[in-house]
Amino acid sequence: MVLKRVLLILFIWMLYFFQNHVFLPFGKTGIRPDLLLCFVIYTGVIFTFCRGGIICFVTGYVLEVLSGANSGLYIIIYLNIFITIKLLKRYFNFDTVPELLFLMCVCVVVKFLVILFCFSFIYESSYFVVRQIYVPETLYTVILFPVVFSILCKLYKDPRKIPQPYAILSNVRRI
């Protein structure tokens, strides 16, 4: 159990460094995938409300401390996304791939609305500036979401909590 937690923490650090790496495609223009968003979605689906909330808070805090982002921005974004996932879990199970993709789209919209609110009303930025960076970053994140989510499911193998698509795929024998 301790090894699982250590591997999960190491993978989260790897996601952070991969997310903030300058030499990624489009990295020099400021367009980077939000891989920690994938981790927050995973946390919302797998963990309980208290434990997942603390993990999302710490993830947002560490990201903004190490990346130099505005105070509280990523904490607000990740906690809003986590609460949205927990509210949607009352109506959906998120056991299938289409439901997970629907969840990813909802989380991207929530993130956009929080960023739009923060930058439009608090920092008085233009909507078009936010949109120029946000749309390519979202596409980049959506492309990498299945890879990151499947690796996270492999690292945290609890059969009671793993979504059904991974449980089905893990039982298939390879030829």
Summary of the structure (lengths in Angstrom):
residues: 175
radius of gyration: 16.3
end to end distance: 30.4
largest distance: 57.2
contacts: 489
relative contact order: 0.14
helix: 74%
strand: 0%
